[in-house]
């Protein structure tokens, strides 16, 4: 018989960005642990939930220093609460997070790394990147994919970025899923494939997988950063 309590590492979630993504992370983590352990076992977690209204204001005003300070308080709470590893449930927030990782006494799993490894395993070299405007415009994720995995991430046009970002902030983070938005995302993905040579698509916002999924474009690989991130955390948590 299994000795109780079952030993596993505690996963700390830096959440609230958005609450929709945070709920999906919690589901992914528990489903993945239960798939490994069976029975009634799920993940051991701590959640430090940020106010998404604060996040939205910091991002819209390009106040990355203010956002970094706000996130530091929440990371400190996770560390003090006994977390063994930290996951930030947002691609966008990995920009300020990169300045905090080195000074955190417990590991953080960078959201780009499980996705980069998955793309590399498929032998891809050029992929499209969807996400919020900072994710698509700035280089912090693109550079990591290039330097660590040899993969070029290409962004949509300015107008396409505007549409993608608007749908995220006005719809997805509020749990609104509209067929017209789904069709717009798929239209942009197909153009990037046809005209720019994209071999796959990074769902670089942790709510996008709720709107489009692999079955929408079966022969165009999609990479769900949220689920891949959670799977990496579960592997860490269940490894002695």
DALIN-V224256 format. One record per backbone hydrogen bond with DSSP energy under -0.5 kcal/mol. CO is the residue of the C=O (numbers start at 1). NH is the residue of the N-H. Records with the same first field share a line. If there is no record, write none. Layout:
# DALIN-V224256
CO=NH ; NH
This chain:
# DALIN-V224256
6=8
9=44
10=12 ; 84 ; 85
11=13 ; 46
12=14 ; 87
13=15 ; 48
14=89
15=50
16=19
18=16 ; 17 ; 22
19=23
20=24
21=25
22=26
23=27
24=28
25=29
26=30
27=31
28=32
29=33
30=34
31=35
32=36
33=37
34=38
38=41
43=45
44=11
46=13
47=49
48=15 ; 50
50=52
51=54 ; 55
52=56
53=57
54=58
55=59
56=60
57=61
58=63
59=62
62=64
63=67
64=68
65=69
66=70
67=71
68=72
69=73
70=74
71=75
72=76
73=77
74=78
75=79
76=80
77=81
78=82 ; 83
79=82
84=107
85=12
86=109
87=14 ; 89
91=94
92=95
93=97
94=98
96=99
97=100 ; 101
98=102
100=103
101=104
107=86
108=110
110=113 ; 114
111=115
112=116
113=117
114=118
115=119
116=120
117=121
118=122
119=124
120=123
125=152
126=199
127=154
128=202
129=156
130=204
132=136
133=137
134=138
139=143
140=144
141=145
142=146
143=147
144=148 ; 149
145=149 ; 151
146=150
151=153
152=127 ; 154
154=129
157=161
158=162
159=163
160=164
161=165
162=166
163=167
164=168
165=169
166=170
167=171 ; 172
168=173
171=174 ; 176
172=175
175=177
176=178
178=182
179=183
180=184
181=185
182=186
183=187
184=188
185=189
186=190
187=191
188=192
189=193
190=194
191=195 ; 196
192=196 ; 198
193=197
199=221
200=128
201=203 ; 223
202=130 ; 204
203=225
205=208
207=210
208=211 ; 212
213=216 ; 217
214=217
215=218
217=220
221=201
222=224
223=203 ; 225
224=228
225=229
226=230
227=231
228=232
229=233
230=234
231=235
232=236
233=237
234=238
235=239
236=239
237=9
238=240
